[in-house]
């Protein structure tokens, strides 16, 4: 009985850790690639700001891409390919939500009456990563 509770607790802790890593890394990457129209208009008014902003975006994209590769390598080195797949699933599930948030300039919330069609799929992929984490920890 205690073994199952310990396994469930360990799976949840690892899953939340992977979700924390994936959400932050993908958030930085997607927000540096896509910008909202309001911010783009204010940046385009000044050539100096536009040039500096472009350089900063390129640096951010490079640094975060390297960090994503390092996180995949670290997870694979310290665990196995199953957790890398779960990390990839969590990252992929977050991308459409972030693009929607950038486009609409507000976070996607439960109160939204008209949810985008991808919302259910991304939620399913996020929750589907939980059994993948369990399988990677206890069966691989």
C-alpha positions as CSV (number, residue, x, y, z in Angstrom):
1,X,0.0,0.0,0.0
2,X,2.8,2.4,0.9
3,X,4.7,1.5,-2.2
4,X,1.9,2.7,-4.4
5,X,1.5,6.0,-2.4
6,X,5.3,6.6,-2.7
7,X,5.2,5.8,-6.4
8,X,2.3,8.2,-7.0
9,X,4.0,10.9,-5.0
10,X,7.3,10.5,-6.8
11,X,5.5,10.5,-10.2
12,X,3.7,13.7,-9.3
13,X,6.8,15.4,-8.0
14,X,8.8,14.5,-11.2
15,X,5.8,15.5,-13.4
16,X,5.5,18.9,-11.7
17,X,9.3,19.4,-12.0
18,X,9.2,18.6,-15.7
19,X,6.1,20.9,-16.2
20,X,8.0,23.7,-14.4
21,X,11.0,23.3,-16.7
22,X,9.0,22.9,-19.9
23,X,6.6,25.8,-19.2
24,X,9.4,28.3,-18.5
25,X,11.7,27.3,-21.3
26,X,8.9,27.1,-23.9
27,X,7.5,30.4,-22.6
28,X,10.7,32.2,-23.1
29,X,11.2,30.7,-26.6
30,X,7.7,31.3,-27.9
31,X,7.4,34.8,-26.5
32,X,10.7,35.7,-28.1
33,X,9.6,34.4,-31.5
34,X,6.1,35.8,-31.5
35,X,5.1,39.3,-30.5
36,X,1.8,41.0,-30.2
37,X,0.8,43.7,-32.6
38,X,0.7,46.4,-30.0
39,X,4.3,45.8,-28.9
40,X,5.5,45.6,-32.5
41,X,4.0,48.9,-33.4
42,X,5.7,50.7,-30.5
43,X,9.0,49.1,-31.4
44,X,8.8,50.0,-35.0
45,X,8.5,53.7,-34.2
46,X,12.2,53.9,-33.2
47,X,15.0,52.5,-35.3
48,X,17.4,52.2,-32.4
49,X,14.9,50.4,-30.2
50,X,13.9,48.2,-33.1
51,X,17.5,47.2,-33.7
52,X,18.3,46.5,-30.1
53,X,15.0,44.6,-29.7
54,X,15.9,42.4,-32.7
55,X,19.3,41.6,-31.2
56,X,17.9,40.8,-27.9
57,X,15.3,38.5,-29.4
58,X,17.9,36.6,-31.4
59,X,20.1,36.2,-28.3
60,X,17.1,35.0,-26.3
61,X,16.1,32.5,-29.0
62,X,19.7,31.1,-29.1
63,X,20.2,30.9,-25.4
64,X,16.8,29.3,-24.7
65,X,17.3,26.8,-27.6
66,X,20.6,25.8,-26.1
67,X,18.9,25.5,-22.7
68,X,16.2,23.3,-24.1
69,X,18.8,21.0,-25.7
70,X,20.7,20.9,-22.4
71,X,17.5,20.1,-20.5
72,X,16.8,17.2,-22.9
73,X,20.4,16.0,-22.5
74,X,20.3,16.3,-18.7
75,X,17.0,14.5,-18.3
76,X,18.2,11.7,-20.6
77,X,21.6,11.5,-18.8
78,X,20.0,11.3,-15.3
79,X,17.0,9.2,-16.3
80,X,15.9,7.7,-19.6
81,X,14.2,8.4,-22.9
82,X,10.7,8.1,-21.4
83,X,11.1,11.3,-19.3
84,X,12.5,13.1,-22.4
85,X,9.4,12.1,-24.2
86,X,7.2,13.4,-21.3
87,X,9.2,16.6,-21.3
88,X,8.7,17.0,-25.1
89,X,4.9,16.3,-24.7
90,X,4.6,19.0,-22.0
91,X,6.6,21.5,-24.2
92,X,4.5,20.7,-27.3
93,X,1.3,21.0,-25.3
94,X,2.2,24.5,-24.1
95,X,3.1,26.1,-27.5
96,X,-0.5,26.6,-28.9
97,X,-1.7,28.0,-25.6
98,X,1.1,30.5,-25.6
99,X,0.5,31.6,-29.2
100,X,-3.2,32.1,-28.4
101,X,-2.2,34.2,-25.3
102,X,0.2,36.4,-27.3
103,X,-2.4,36.9,-30.1
104,X,-5.2,37.8,-27.7
105,X,-3.0,39.6,-25.1
106,X,-4.4,37.7,-22.2
107,X,-4.0,34.3,-20.6
108,X,-6.4,31.5,-21.6
109,X,-8.7,31.0,-18.6
110,X,-11.4,28.5,-17.6
111,X,-14.1,31.2,-17.9
112,X,-13.6,31.6,-21.7
113,X,-16.9,30.6,-23.3
114,X,-15.4,29.9,-26.7
115,X,-12.3,27.8,-26.1
116,X,-10.0,27.2,-29.1
117,X,-10.3,23.7,-30.5
118,X,-6.7,23.0,-29.6
119,X,-7.4,23.6,-25.9
120,X,-8.8,20.1,-25.3
121,X,-6.0,18.5,-27.3
122,X,-3.3,20.3,-25.4
123,X,-4.9,19.5,-22.1
124,X,-5.1,15.8,-23.1
125,X,-1.4,15.8,-24.1
126,X,-0.4,17.4,-20.8
127,X,-2.3,14.8,-18.8
128,X,-1.2,12.0,-21.1
129,X,2.4,12.8,-20.1
130,X,1.6,11.7,-16.5
131,X,1.4,8.0,-17.3
132,X,4.5,8.4,-19.5
133,X,6.3,9.7,-16.5
134,X,5.1,6.8,-14.4
135,X,6.1,4.3,-17.1
136,X,9.5,6.0,-17.5
137,X,10.2,5.9,-13.7
138,X,9.0,2.4,-12.9
139,X,8.9,0.3,-16.0
140,X,11.9,1.3,-18.1
